[in-house]
């Protein structure tokens, strides 16, 4: 179903892959997105199976729009937050879920303030500054120090496969040329450098390229396809 681990004993980080669900082609098998024209009953079952496997009590997700809006989750929420690409919370036993099929699922945890976050970072979000916006919101809302953050970047399209053109290429050439190799953009390197400039020093990013690796859904490779997830959860003592 995926790979994961813990940032400490109470924090779960998990990145799913395309296996372990009930969806049929082209969403085979563990598509977790309701917006891609998969059978919604299959998607709900996939989500149920994922929650069961990971012991997720409550899950908050997003209506992702490739923007920079980040919302604060309060209470034991199970809703889909409208029109945003980031969630942050101090709530325990609430999993934050980001859905991707080439974009970067970014999850964050601060052991000092016990805040977690999940970001959907595609080209538009990275160019638009969702990473610095999210770090700024963590600082202003919860007093998070960037140097204490632990960040994991999950599977996403690599610079080997991410060819861009049009206005995206023009913008990249003007503002992000360091991350271009001809027409190929290294989005992971861009996000890692953004984090470093903000003072984040604990960053993990050993994920495969979703376009190269058939274990993952890839919009660039397949077009009509499913979505895998990046998930982070902070458990309470009673939730362990």
mmCIF file of the C-alpha atoms, coordinates in Angstrom:
data_MODEL
# 
_entry.id   MODEL 
# 
loop_
_atom_site.group_PDB 
_atom_site.id 
_atom_site.type_symbol 
_atom_site.label_atom_id 
_atom_site.label_alt_id 
_atom_site.label_comp_id 
_atom_site.label_asym_id 
_atom_site.label_entity_id 
_atom_site.label_seq_id 
_atom_site.pdbx_PDB_ins_code 
_atom_site.Cartn_x 
_atom_site.Cartn_y 
_atom_site.Cartn_z 
_atom_site.occupancy 
_atom_site.B_iso_or_equiv 
_atom_site.pdbx_formal_charge 
_atom_site.auth_seq_id 
_atom_site.auth_comp_id 
_atom_site.auth_asym_id 
_atom_site.auth_atom_id 
_atom_site.pdbx_PDB_model_num 
ATOM 1   C CA . UNK A 1 1   ? 0.000   0.000  0.000   1.00 0.00 ? 1   UNK A CA 1 
ATOM 2   C CA . UNK A 1 2   ? 2.944   2.342  0.369   1.00 0.00 ? 2   UNK A CA 1 
ATOM 3   C CA . UNK A 1 3   ? 5.875   3.362  2.474   1.00 0.00 ? 3   UNK A CA 1 
ATOM 4   C CA . UNK A 1 4   ? 6.072   5.291  5.680   1.00 0.00 ? 4   UNK A CA 1 
ATOM 5   C CA . UNK A 1 5   ? 7.586   5.699  9.059   1.00 0.00 ? 5   UNK A CA 1 
ATOM 6   C CA . UNK A 1 6   ? 7.538   7.837  12.164  1.00 0.00 ? 6   UNK A CA 1 
ATOM 7   C CA . UNK A 1 7   ? 9.170   11.162 12.919  1.00 0.00 ? 7   UNK A CA 1 
ATOM 8   C CA . UNK A 1 8   ? 8.867   10.267 16.575  1.00 0.00 ? 8   UNK A CA 1 
ATOM 9   C CA . UNK A 1 9   ? 6.853   7.671  18.494  1.00 0.00 ? 9   UNK A CA 1 
ATOM 10  C CA . UNK A 1 10  ? 3.590   9.609  18.186  1.00 0.00 ? 10  UNK A CA 1 
ATOM 11  C CA . UNK A 1 11  ? 3.788   10.845 14.585  1.00 0.00 ? 11  UNK A CA 1 
ATOM 12  C CA . UNK A 1 12  ? 2.872   8.730  11.572  1.00 0.00 ? 12  UNK A CA 1 
ATOM 13  C CA . UNK A 1 13  ? 4.097   9.632  8.081   1.00 0.00 ? 13  UNK A CA 1 
ATOM 14  C CA . UNK A 1 14  ? 2.935   7.511  5.176   1.00 0.00 ? 14  UNK A CA 1 
ATOM 15  C CA . UNK A 1 15  ? 3.022   7.760  1.387   1.00 0.00 ? 15  UNK A CA 1 
ATOM 16  C CA . UNK A 1 16  ? 0.675   5.382  -0.398  1.00 0.00 ? 16  UNK A CA 1 
ATOM 17  C CA . UNK A 1 17  ? 1.237   3.835  -3.816  1.00 0.00 ? 17  UNK A CA 1 
ATOM 18  C CA . UNK A 1 18  ? -1.268  2.542  -6.373  1.00 0.00 ? 18  UNK A CA 1 
ATOM 19  C CA . UNK A 1 19  ? -1.686  -0.936 -4.859  1.00 0.00 ? 19  UNK A CA 1 
ATOM 20  C CA . UNK A 1 20  ? -3.978  -2.427 -2.234  1.00 0.00 ? 20  UNK A CA 1 
ATOM 21  C CA . UNK A 1 21  ? -7.395  -1.111 -3.258  1.00 0.00 ? 21  UNK A CA 1 
ATOM 22  C CA . UNK A 1 22  ? -10.467 -2.173 -5.246  1.00 0.00 ? 22  UNK A CA 1 
ATOM 23  C CA . UNK A 1 23  ? -10.574 0.307  -8.156  1.00 0.00 ? 23  UNK A CA 1 
ATOM 24  C CA . UNK A 1 24  ? -10.327 -0.967 -11.733 1.00 0.00 ? 24  UNK A CA 1 
ATOM 25  C CA . UNK A 1 25  ? -8.328  0.353  -14.690 1.00 0.00 ? 25  UNK A CA 1 
ATOM 26  C CA . UNK A 1 26  ? -7.313  3.124  -15.264 1.00 0.00 ? 26  UNK A CA 1 
ATOM 27  C CA . UNK A 1 27  ? -7.551  3.724  -11.507 1.00 0.00 ? 27  UNK A CA 1 
ATOM 28  C CA . UNK A 1 28  ? -6.225  0.325  -10.439 1.00 0.00 ? 28  UNK A CA 1 
ATOM 29  C CA . UNK A 1 29  ? -6.197  -0.229 -7.632  1.00 0.00 ? 29  UNK A CA 1 
ATOM 30  C CA . UNK A 1 30  ? -5.827  2.124  -4.663  1.00 0.00 ? 30  UNK A CA 1 
ATOM 31  C CA . UNK A 1 31  ? -7.082  5.427  -6.049  1.00 0.00 ? 31  UNK A CA 1 
ATOM 32  C CA . UNK A 1 32  ? -7.928  7.735  -3.136  1.00 0.00 ? 32  UNK A CA 1 
ATOM 33  C CA . UNK A 1 33  ? -9.384  10.680 -5.119  1.00 0.00 ? 33  UNK A CA 1 
ATOM 34  C CA . UNK A 1 34  ? -13.083 11.295 -5.665  1.00 0.00 ? 34  UNK A CA 1 
ATOM 35  C CA . UNK A 1 35  ? -12.614 13.926 -8.384  1.00 0.00 ? 35  UNK A CA 1 
ATOM 36  C CA . UNK A 1 36  ? -11.047 11.772 -11.141 1.00 0.00 ? 36  UNK A CA 1 
ATOM 37  C CA . UNK A 1 37  ? -14.240 10.013 -12.373 1.00 0.00 ? 37  UNK A CA 1 
ATOM 38  C CA . UNK A 1 38  ? -13.515 6.752  -10.575 1.00 0.00 ? 38  UNK A CA 1 
ATOM 39  C CA . UNK A 1 39  ? -16.468 4.871  -9.086  1.00 0.00 ? 39  UNK A CA 1 
ATOM 40  C CA . UNK A 1 40  ? -17.063 6.751  -5.792  1.00 0.00 ? 40  UNK A CA 1 
ATOM 41  C CA . UNK A 1 41  ? -17.969 3.505  -4.021  1.00 0.00 ? 41  UNK A CA 1 
ATOM 42  C CA . UNK A 1 42  ? -14.541 2.134  -4.943  1.00 0.00 ? 42  UNK A CA 1 
ATOM 43  C CA . UNK A 1 43  ? -12.825 5.286  -3.729  1.00 0.00 ? 43  UNK A CA 1 
ATOM 44  C CA . UNK A 1 44  ? -14.668 5.214  -0.418  1.00 0.00 ? 44  UNK A CA 1 
ATOM 45  C CA . UNK A 1 45  ? -13.666 1.585  0.045   1.00 0.00 ? 45  UNK A CA 1 
ATOM 46  C CA . UNK A 1 46  ? -10.050 2.421  -0.789  1.00 0.00 ? 46  UNK A CA 1 
ATOM 47  C CA . UNK A 1 47  ? -10.097 5.172  1.812   1.00 0.00 ? 47  UNK A CA 1 
ATOM 48  C CA . UNK A 1 48  ? -11.669 2.836  4.352   1.00 0.00 ? 48  UNK A CA 1 
ATOM 49  C CA . UNK A 1 49  ? -8.993  0.221  3.740   1.00 0.00 ? 49  UNK A CA 1 
ATOM 50  C CA . UNK A 1 50  ? -6.220  2.808  4.017   1.00 0.00 ? 50  UNK A CA 1 
ATOM 51  C CA . UNK A 1 51  ? -7.642  4.201  7.250   1.00 0.00 ? 51  UNK A CA 1 
ATOM 52  C CA . UNK A 1 52  ? -7.971  0.696  8.665   1.00 0.00 ? 52  UNK A CA 1 
ATOM 53  C CA . UNK A 1 53  ? -4.430  -0.306 7.696   1.00 0.00 ? 53  UNK A CA 1 
ATOM 54  C CA . UNK A 1 54  ? -2.943  2.842  9.249   1.00 0.00 ? 54  UNK A CA 1 
ATOM 55  C CA . UNK A 1 55  ? -5.393  3.130  12.183  1.00 0.00 ? 55  UNK A CA 1 
ATOM 56  C CA . UNK A 1 56  ? -6.491  6.611  11.140  1.00 0.00 ? 56  UNK A CA 1 
ATOM 57  C CA . UNK A 1 57  ? -9.334  7.898  13.347  1.00 0.00 ? 57  UNK A CA 1 
ATOM 58  C CA . UNK A 1 58  ? -10.215 11.157 11.548  1.00 0.00 ? 58  UNK A CA 1 
ATOM 59  C CA . UNK A 1 59  ? -8.993  12.395 8.159   1.00 0.00 ? 59  UNK A CA 1 
ATOM 60  C CA . UNK A 1 60  ? -8.972  15.946 6.792   1.00 0.00 ? 60  UNK A CA 1 
ATOM 61  C CA . UNK A 1 61  ? -8.365  16.417 3.067   1.00 0.00 ? 61  UNK A CA 1 
ATOM 62  C CA . UNK A 1 62  ? -8.441  19.254 0.553   1.00 0.00 ? 62  UNK A CA 1 
ATOM 63  C CA . UNK A 1 63  ? -10.197 20.384 -2.600  1.00 0.00 ? 63  UNK A CA 1 
ATOM 64  C CA . UNK A 1 64  ? -6.829  21.066 -4.225  1.00 0.00 ? 64  UNK A CA 1 
ATOM 65  C CA . UNK A 1 65  ? -6.671  23.881 -6.772  1.00 0.00 ? 65  UNK A CA 1 
ATOM 66  C CA . UNK A 1 66  ? -2.914  24.309 -7.465  1.00 0.00 ? 66  UNK A CA 1 
ATOM 67  C CA . UNK A 1 67  ? -2.860  27.485 -5.393  1.00 0.00 ? 67  UNK A CA 1 
ATOM 68  C CA . UNK A 1 68  ? -1.157  28.734 -2.236  1.00 0.00 ? 68  UNK A CA 1 
ATOM 69  C CA . UNK A 1 69  ? -4.020  28.805 0.282   1.00 0.00 ? 69  UNK A CA 1 
ATOM 70  C CA . UNK A 1 70  ? -3.259  27.009 3.555   1.00 0.00 ? 70  UNK A CA 1 
ATOM 71  C CA . UNK A 1 71  ? -5.993  26.394 6.139   1.00 0.00 ? 71  UNK A CA 1 
ATOM 72  C CA . UNK A 1 72  ? -5.885  25.622 9.861   1.00 0.00 ? 72  UNK A CA 1 
ATOM 73  C CA . UNK A 1 73  ? -7.710  22.447 10.932  1.00 0.00 ? 73  UNK A CA 1 
ATOM 74  C CA . UNK A 1 74  ? -9.528  22.735 14.228  1.00 0.00 ? 74  UNK A CA 1 
ATOM 75  C CA . UNK A 1 75  ? -11.416 20.001 16.070  1.00 0.00 ? 75  UNK A CA 1 
ATOM 76  C CA . UNK A 1 76  ? -11.884 16.358 15.168  1.00 0.00 ? 76  UNK A CA 1 
ATOM 77  C CA . UNK A 1 77  ? -12.522 17.124 11.523  1.00 0.00 ? 77  UNK A CA 1 
ATOM 78  C CA . UNK A 1 78  ? -13.395 14.681 8.765   1.00 0.00 ? 78  UNK A CA 1 
ATOM 79  C CA . UNK A 1 79  ? -14.249 17.208 6.073   1.00 0.00 ? 79  UNK A CA 1 
ATOM 80  C CA . UNK A 1 80  ? -12.680 18.147 2.752   1.00 0.00 ? 80  UNK A CA 1 
ATOM 81  C CA . UNK A 1 81  ? -11.496 21.745 3.040   1.00 0.00 ? 81  UNK A CA 1 
ATOM 82  C CA . UNK A 1 82  ? -12.520 23.822 -0.010  1.00 0.00 ? 82  UNK A CA 1 
ATOM 83  C CA . UNK A 1 83  ? -10.127 25.539 -2.405  1.00 0.00 ? 83  UNK A CA 1 
ATOM 84  C CA . UNK A 1 84  ? -6.812  25.075 -0.636  1.00 0.00 ? 84  UNK A CA 1 
ATOM 85  C CA . UNK A 1 85  ? -3.522  23.228 -1.064  1.00 0.00 ? 85  UNK A CA 1 
ATOM 86  C CA . UNK A 1 86  ? -2.292  23.062 2.496   1.00 0.00 ? 86  UNK A CA 1 
ATOM 87  C CA . UNK A 1 87  ? -3.512  22.098 5.963   1.00 0.00 ? 87  UNK A CA 1 
ATOM 88  C CA . UNK A 1 88  ? -1.848  22.668 9.339   1.00 0.00 ? 88  UNK A CA 1 
ATOM 89  C CA . UNK A 1 89  ? -3.036  21.682 12.809  1.00 0.00 ? 89  UNK A CA 1 
ATOM 90  C CA . UNK A 1 90  ? -2.174  21.127 16.463  1.00 0.00 ? 90  UNK A CA 1 
ATOM 91  C CA . UNK A 1 91  ? -5.023  18.625 16.772  1.00 0.00 ? 91  UNK A CA 1 
ATOM 92  C CA . UNK A 1 92  ? -4.166  15.089 17.835  1.00 0.00 ? 92  UNK A CA 1 
ATOM 93  C CA . UNK A 1 93  ? -5.706  12.023 16.161  1.00 0.00 ? 93  UNK A CA 1 
ATOM 94  C CA . UNK A 1 94  ? -6.543  13.963 12.987  1.00 0.00 ? 94  UNK A CA 1 
ATOM 95  C CA . UNK A 1 95  ? -4.755  12.749 9.874   1.00 0.00 ? 95  UNK A CA 1 
ATOM 96  C CA . UNK A 1 96  ? -3.975  15.307 7.164   1.00 0.00 ? 96  UNK A CA 1 
ATOM 97  C CA . UNK A 1 97  ? -4.091  13.902 3.628   1.00 0.00 ? 97  UNK A CA 1 
ATOM 98  C CA . UNK A 1 98  ? -2.729  15.358 0.390   1.00 0.00 ? 98  UNK A CA 1 
ATOM 99  C CA . UNK A 1 99  ? -3.531  13.698 -2.963  1.00 0.00 ? 99  UNK A CA 1 
ATOM 100 C CA . UNK A 1 100 ? -1.060  13.638 -5.862  1.00 0.00 ? 100 UNK A CA 1 
ATOM 101 C CA . UNK A 1 101 ? -0.200  12.021 -9.175  1.00 0.00 ? 101 UNK A CA 1 
ATOM 102 C CA . UNK A 1 102 ? 3.121   13.790 -9.987  1.00 0.00 ? 102 UNK A CA 1 
ATOM 103 C CA . UNK A 1 103 ? 2.988   16.832 -7.683  1.00 0.00 ? 103 UNK A CA 1 
ATOM 104 C CA . UNK A 1 104 ? 4.968   16.672 -4.443  1.00 0.00 ? 104 UNK A CA 1 
ATOM 105 C CA . UNK A 1 105 ? 3.203   15.569 -1.256  1.00 0.00 ? 105 UNK A CA 1 
ATOM 106 C CA . UNK A 1 106 ? 4.967   17.522 1.490   1.00 0.00 ? 106 UNK A CA 1 
ATOM 107 C CA . UNK A 1 107 ? 4.362   16.693 5.158   1.00 0.00 ? 107 UNK A CA 1 
ATOM 108 C CA . UNK A 1 108 ? 5.729   18.651 8.113   1.00 0.00 ? 108 UNK A CA 1 
ATOM 109 C CA . UNK A 1 109 ? 6.088   18.167 11.855  1.00 0.00 ? 109 UNK A CA 1 
ATOM 110 C CA . UNK A 1 110 ? 7.432   20.398 14.599  1.00 0.00 ? 110 UNK A CA 1 
ATOM 111 C CA . UNK A 1 111 ? 8.305   18.441 17.767  1.00 0.00 ? 111 UNK A CA 1 
ATOM 112 C CA . UNK A 1 112 ? 8.538   21.641 19.852  1.00 0.00 ? 112 UNK A CA 1 
ATOM 113 C CA . UNK A 1 113 ? 5.037   22.976 19.222  1.00 0.00 ? 113 UNK A CA 1 
ATOM 114 C CA . UNK A 1 114 ? 3.535   19.615 18.166  1.00 0.00 ? 114 UNK A CA 1 
ATOM 115 C CA . UNK A 1 115 ? 2.154   21.022 14.925  1.00 0.00 ? 115 UNK A CA 1 
ATOM 116 C CA . UNK A 1 116 ? 1.758   18.995 11.733  1.00 0.00 ? 116 UNK A CA 1 
ATOM 117 C CA . UNK A 1 117 ? 1.058   20.020 8.154   1.00 0.00 ? 117 UNK A CA 1 
ATOM 118 C CA . UNK A 1 118 ? 0.436   18.668 4.665   1.00 0.00 ? 118 UNK A CA 1 
ATOM 119 C CA . UNK A 1 119 ? 1.028   20.552 1.419   1.00 0.00 ? 119 UNK A CA 1 
ATOM 120 C CA . UNK A 1 120 ? 0.182   19.879 -2.230  1.00 0.00 ? 120 UNK A CA 1 
ATOM 121 C CA . UNK A 1 121 ? 3.138   21.334 -4.128  1.00 0.00 ? 121 UNK A CA 1 
ATOM 122 C CA . UNK A 1 122 ? 2.982   21.276 -7.904  1.00 0.00 ? 122 UNK A CA 1 
ATOM 123 C CA . UNK A 1 123 ? 4.669   23.638 -10.321 1.00 0.00 ? 123 UNK A CA 1 
ATOM 124 C CA . UNK A 1 124 ? 2.045   26.367 -9.858  1.00 0.00 ? 124 UNK A CA 1 
ATOM 125 C CA . UNK A 1 125 ? 2.190   26.090 -6.091  1.00 0.00 ? 125 UNK A CA 1 
ATOM 126 C CA . UNK A 1 126 ? 5.972   26.086 -5.991  1.00 0.00 ? 126 UNK A CA 1 
ATOM 127 C CA . UNK A 1 127 ? 6.230   29.048 -8.353  1.00 0.00 ? 127 UNK A CA 1 
ATOM 128 C CA . UNK A 1 128 ? 3.496   30.856 -6.416  1.00 0.00 ? 128 UNK A CA 1 
ATOM 129 C CA . UNK A 1 129 ? 5.192   30.370 -3.057  1.00 0.00 ? 129 UNK A CA 1 
ATOM 130 C CA . UNK A 1 130 ? 3.027   27.920 -1.125  1.00 0.00 ? 130 UNK A CA 1 
ATOM 131 C CA . UNK A 1 131 ? 6.074   26.672 0.791   1.00 0.00 ? 131 UNK A CA 1 
ATOM 132 C CA . UNK A 1 132 ? 7.140   30.072 2.220   1.00 0.00 ? 132 UNK A CA 1 
ATOM 133 C CA . UNK A 1 133 ? 3.481   30.943 2.773   1.00 0.00 ? 133 UNK A CA 1 
ATOM 134 C CA . UNK A 1 134 ? 2.930   27.774 4.791   1.00 0.00 ? 134 UNK A CA 1 
ATOM 135 C CA . UNK A 1 135 ? 6.097   28.260 6.850   1.00 0.00 ? 135 UNK A CA 1 
ATOM 136 C CA . UNK A 1 136 ? 5.063   31.854 7.541   1.00 0.00 ? 136 UNK A CA 1 
ATOM 137 C CA . UNK A 1 137 ? 1.631   30.726 8.701   1.00 0.00 ? 137 UNK A CA 1 
ATOM 138 C CA . UNK A 1 138 ? 3.181   28.091 10.962  1.00 0.00 ? 138 UNK A CA 1 
ATOM 139 C CA . UNK A 1 139 ? 5.336   30.820 12.516  1.00 0.00 ? 139 UNK A CA 1 
ATOM 140 C CA . UNK A 1 140 ? 2.560   33.397 12.963  1.00 0.00 ? 140 UNK A CA 1 
ATOM 141 C CA . UNK A 1 141 ? -0.157  30.973 14.113  1.00 0.00 ? 141 UNK A CA 1 
ATOM 142 C CA . UNK A 1 142 ? 1.747   28.489 16.252  1.00 0.00 ? 142 UNK A CA 1 
ATOM 143 C CA . UNK A 1 143 ? 5.169   30.049 16.881  1.00 0.00 ? 143 UNK A CA 1 
ATOM 144 C CA . UNK A 1 144 ? 6.988   27.360 14.906  1.00 0.00 ? 144 UNK A CA 1 
ATOM 145 C CA . UNK A 1 145 ? 10.716  27.874 14.354  1.00 0.00 ? 145 UNK A CA 1 
ATOM 146 C CA . UNK A 1 146 ? 11.715  26.678 10.856  1.00 0.00 ? 146 UNK A CA 1 
ATOM 147 C CA . UNK A 1 147 ? 14.928  25.153 12.196  1.00 0.00 ? 147 UNK A CA 1 
ATOM 148 C CA . UNK A 1 148 ? 12.937  22.719 14.346  1.00 0.00 ? 148 UNK A CA 1 
ATOM 149 C CA . UNK A 1 149 ? 10.658  21.523 11.536  1.00 0.00 ? 149 UNK A CA 1 
ATOM 150 C CA . UNK A 1 150 ? 10.997  18.012 10.132  1.00 0.00 ? 150 UNK A CA 1 
ATOM 151 C CA . UNK A 1 151 ? 9.832   17.785 6.512   1.00 0.00 ? 151 UNK A CA 1 
ATOM 152 C CA . UNK A 1 152 ? 9.328   14.782 4.229   1.00 0.00 ? 152 UNK A CA 1 
ATOM 153 C CA . UNK A 1 153 ? 8.861   15.053 0.453   1.00 0.00 ? 153 UNK A CA 1 
ATOM 154 C CA . UNK A 1 154 ? 7.057   12.066 -1.027  1.00 0.00 ? 154 UNK A CA 1 
ATOM 155 C CA . UNK A 1 155 ? 7.113   10.472 -4.494  1.00 0.00 ? 155 UNK A CA 1 
ATOM 156 C CA . UNK A 1 156 ? 6.660   12.962 -7.333  1.00 0.00 ? 156 UNK A CA 1 
ATOM 157 C CA . UNK A 1 157 ? 7.716   13.543 -10.915 1.00 0.00 ? 157 UNK A CA 1 
ATOM 158 C CA . UNK A 1 158 ? 11.462  13.999 -11.277 1.00 0.00 ? 158 UNK A CA 1 
ATOM 159 C CA . UNK A 1 159 ? 13.560  16.306 -13.389 1.00 0.00 ? 159 UNK A CA 1 
ATOM 160 C CA . UNK A 1 160 ? 14.158  13.310 -15.633 1.00 0.00 ? 160 UNK A CA 1 
ATOM 161 C CA . UNK A 1 161 ? 10.535  13.415 -16.847 1.00 0.00 ? 161 UNK A CA 1 
ATOM 162 C CA . UNK A 1 162 ? 9.025   16.817 -16.074 1.00 0.00 ? 162 UNK A CA 1 
ATOM 163 C CA . UNK A 1 163 ? 9.192   18.615 -19.414 1.00 0.00 ? 163 UNK A CA 1 
ATOM 164 C CA . UNK A 1 164 ? 7.422   21.991 -19.454 1.00 0.00 ? 164 UNK A CA 1 
ATOM 165 C CA . UNK A 1 165 ? 6.581   24.536 -22.127 1.00 0.00 ? 165 UNK A CA 1 
ATOM 166 C CA . UNK A 1 166 ? 4.597   27.702 -22.817 1.00 0.00 ? 166 UNK A CA 1 
ATOM 167 C CA . UNK A 1 167 ? 4.204   30.259 -20.044 1.00 0.00 ? 167 UNK A CA 1 
ATOM 168 C CA . UNK A 1 168 ? 5.446   27.771 -17.468 1.00 0.00 ? 168 UNK A CA 1 
ATOM 169 C CA . UNK A 1 169 ? 8.761   27.484 -19.295 1.00 0.00 ? 169 UNK A CA 1 
ATOM 170 C CA . UNK A 1 170 ? 9.033   31.250 -19.722 1.00 0.00 ? 170 UNK A CA 1 
ATOM 171 C CA . UNK A 1 171 ? 8.463   31.780 -15.994 1.00 0.00 ? 171 UNK A CA 1 
ATOM 172 C CA . UNK A 1 172 ? 10.946  29.053 -15.113 1.00 0.00 ? 172 UNK A CA 1 
ATOM 173 C CA . UNK A 1 173 ? 13.584  30.550 -17.410 1.00 0.00 ? 173 UNK A CA 1 
ATOM 174 C CA . UNK A 1 174 ? 13.126  33.980 -15.821 1.00 0.00 ? 174 UNK A CA 1 
ATOM 175 C CA . UNK A 1 175 ? 12.826  33.042 -12.173 1.00 0.00 ? 175 UNK A CA 1 
ATOM 176 C CA . UNK A 1 176 ? 13.867  29.409 -11.654 1.00 0.00 ? 176 UNK A CA 1 
ATOM 177 C CA . UNK A 1 177 ? 16.481  28.721 -14.314 1.00 0.00 ? 177 UNK A CA 1 
ATOM 178 C CA . UNK A 1 178 ? 18.735  26.977 -11.769 1.00 0.00 ? 178 UNK A CA 1 
ATOM 179 C CA . UNK A 1 179 ? 16.258  24.104 -11.726 1.00 0.00 ? 179 UNK A CA 1 
ATOM 180 C CA . UNK A 1 180 ? 15.977  23.723 -15.502 1.00 0.00 ? 180 UNK A CA 1 
ATOM 181 C CA . UNK A 1 181 ? 17.842  21.332 -17.748 1.00 0.00 ? 181 UNK A CA 1 
ATOM 182 C CA . UNK A 1 182 ? 16.675  22.511 -21.127 1.00 0.00 ? 182 UNK A CA 1 
ATOM 183 C CA . UNK A 1 183 ? 12.898  22.126 -20.852 1.00 0.00 ? 183 UNK A CA 1 
ATOM 184 C CA . UNK A 1 184 ? 13.007  19.748 -17.860 1.00 0.00 ? 184 UNK A CA 1 
ATOM 185 C CA . UNK A 1 185 ? 12.191  21.133 -14.414 1.00 0.00 ? 185 UNK A CA 1 
ATOM 186 C CA . UNK A 1 186 ? 13.540  19.625 -11.173 1.00 0.00 ? 186 UNK A CA 1 
ATOM 187 C CA . UNK A 1 187 ? 10.661  20.491 -8.875  1.00 0.00 ? 187 UNK A CA 1 
ATOM 188 C CA . UNK A 1 188 ? 12.012  18.527 -5.912  1.00 0.00 ? 188 UNK A CA 1 
ATOM 189 C CA . UNK A 1 189 ? 15.275  20.496 -5.964  1.00 0.00 ? 189 UNK A CA 1 
ATOM 190 C CA . UNK A 1 190 ? 13.342  23.773 -6.161  1.00 0.00 ? 190 UNK A CA 1 
ATOM 191 C CA . UNK A 1 191 ? 11.250  22.927 -3.114  1.00 0.00 ? 191 UNK A CA 1 
ATOM 192 C CA . UNK A 1 192 ? 14.253  21.676 -1.159  1.00 0.00 ? 192 UNK A CA 1 
ATOM 193 C CA . UNK A 1 193 ? 16.069  24.954 -1.819  1.00 0.00 ? 193 UNK A CA 1 
ATOM 194 C CA . UNK A 1 194 ? 13.002  26.978 -0.814  1.00 0.00 ? 194 UNK A CA 1 
ATOM 195 C CA . UNK A 1 195 ? 12.917  25.098 2.474   1.00 0.00 ? 195 UNK A CA 1 
ATOM 196 C CA . UNK A 1 196 ? 16.639  25.617 3.024   1.00 0.00 ? 196 UNK A CA 1 
ATOM 197 C CA . UNK A 1 197 ? 16.363  29.367 2.409   1.00 0.00 ? 197 UNK A CA 1 
ATOM 198 C CA . UNK A 1 198 ? 13.591  29.511 5.002   1.00 0.00 ? 198 UNK A CA 1 
ATOM 199 C CA . UNK A 1 199 ? 15.851  27.885 7.594   1.00 0.00 ? 199 UNK A CA 1 
ATOM 200 C CA . UNK A 1 200 ? 14.462  24.335 7.455   1.00 0.00 ? 200 UNK A CA 1 
ATOM 201 C CA . UNK A 1 201 ? 17.332  21.892 7.973   1.00 0.00 ? 201 UNK A CA 1 
ATOM 202 C CA . UNK A 1 202 ? 15.613  18.546 8.598   1.00 0.00 ? 202 UNK A CA 1 
ATOM 203 C CA . UNK A 1 203 ? 14.392  17.453 5.154   1.00 0.00 ? 203 UNK A CA 1 
ATOM 204 C CA . UNK A 1 204 ? 13.938  13.913 3.839   1.00 0.00 ? 204 UNK A CA 1 
ATOM 205 C CA . UNK A 1 205 ? 13.545  13.353 0.093   1.00 0.00 ? 205 UNK A CA 1 
ATOM 206 C CA . UNK A 1 206 ? 14.537  9.939  -1.191  1.00 0.00 ? 206 UNK A CA 1 
ATOM 207 C CA . UNK A 1 207 ? 11.339  9.373  -3.156  1.00 0.00 ? 207 UNK A CA 1 
ATOM 208 C CA . UNK A 1 208 ? 11.201  7.823  -6.643  1.00 0.00 ? 208 UNK A CA 1 
ATOM 209 C CA . UNK A 1 209 ? 9.960   9.595  -9.768  1.00 0.00 ? 209 UNK A CA 1 
ATOM 210 C CA . UNK A 1 210 ? 6.247   8.852  -10.171 1.00 0.00 ? 210 UNK A CA 1 
ATOM 211 C CA . UNK A 1 211 ? 6.493   9.027  -13.966 1.00 0.00 ? 211 UNK A CA 1 
ATOM 212 C CA . UNK A 1 212 ? 9.342   6.484  -14.106 1.00 0.00 ? 212 UNK A CA 1 
ATOM 213 C CA . UNK A 1 213 ? 8.056   4.156  -11.395 1.00 0.00 ? 213 UNK A CA 1 
ATOM 214 C CA . UNK A 1 214 ? 4.944   2.157  -12.286 1.00 0.00 ? 214 UNK A CA 1 
ATOM 215 C CA . UNK A 1 215 ? 4.113   1.598  -8.624  1.00 0.00 ? 215 UNK A CA 1 
ATOM 216 C CA . UNK A 1 216 ? 2.668   5.117  -8.570  1.00 0.00 ? 216 UNK A CA 1 
ATOM 217 C CA . UNK A 1 217 ? -0.087  6.966  -10.384 1.00 0.00 ? 217 UNK A CA 1 
ATOM 218 C CA . UNK A 1 218 ? 1.314   9.528  -12.822 1.00 0.00 ? 218 UNK A CA 1 
ATOM 219 C CA . UNK A 1 219 ? -0.800  12.073 -14.657 1.00 0.00 ? 219 UNK A CA 1 
ATOM 220 C CA . UNK A 1 220 ? 2.108   12.838 -16.987 1.00 0.00 ? 220 UNK A CA 1 
ATOM 221 C CA . UNK A 1 221 ? 2.510   9.166  -17.921 1.00 0.00 ? 221 UNK A CA 1 
ATOM 222 C CA . UNK A 1 222 ? -1.127  8.072  -17.982 1.00 0.00 ? 222 UNK A CA 1 
ATOM 223 C CA . UNK A 1 223 ? -3.427  11.069 -18.312 1.00 0.00 ? 223 UNK A CA 1 
ATOM 224 C CA . UNK A 1 224 ? -6.617  9.598  -16.865 1.00 0.00 ? 224 UNK A CA 1 
ATOM 225 C CA . UNK A 1 225 ? -5.474  7.963  -13.645 1.00 0.00 ? 225 UNK A CA 1 
ATOM 226 C CA . UNK A 1 226 ? -5.849  7.830  -9.878  1.00 0.00 ? 226 UNK A CA 1 
ATOM 227 C CA . UNK A 1 227 ? -4.183  9.634  -7.016  1.00 0.00 ? 227 UNK A CA 1 
ATOM 228 C CA . UNK A 1 228 ? -1.971  8.401  -4.193  1.00 0.00 ? 228 UNK A CA 1 
ATOM 229 C CA . UNK A 1 229 ? -1.658  10.186 -0.879  1.00 0.00 ? 229 UNK A CA 1 
ATOM 230 C CA . UNK A 1 230 ? 0.761   11.672 1.573   1.00 0.00 ? 230 UNK A CA 1 
ATOM 231 C CA . UNK A 1 231 ? -0.565  11.285 5.119   1.00 0.00 ? 231 UNK A CA 1 
ATOM 232 C CA . UNK A 1 232 ? 0.593   12.634 8.474   1.00 0.00 ? 232 UNK A CA 1 
ATOM 233 C CA . UNK A 1 233 ? -0.985  12.005 11.872  1.00 0.00 ? 233 UNK A CA 1 
ATOM 234 C CA . UNK A 1 234 ? -0.080  12.967 15.417  1.00 0.00 ? 234 UNK A CA 1 
ATOM 235 C CA . UNK A 1 235 ? -1.528  10.543 17.912  1.00 0.00 ? 235 UNK A CA 1 
ATOM 236 C CA . UNK A 1 236 ? -2.653  11.410 21.413  1.00 0.00 ? 236 UNK A CA 1 
ATOM 237 C CA . UNK A 1 237 ? -1.730  9.142  24.306  1.00 0.00 ? 237 UNK A CA 1 
ATOM 238 C CA . UNK A 1 238 ? -5.194  7.616  24.165  1.00 0.00 ? 238 UNK A CA 1 
ATOM 239 C CA . UNK A 1 239 ? -4.924  7.220  20.390  1.00 0.00 ? 239 UNK A CA 1 
ATOM 240 C CA . UNK A 1 240 ? -1.790  5.087  20.444  1.00 0.00 ? 240 UNK A CA 1 
# 
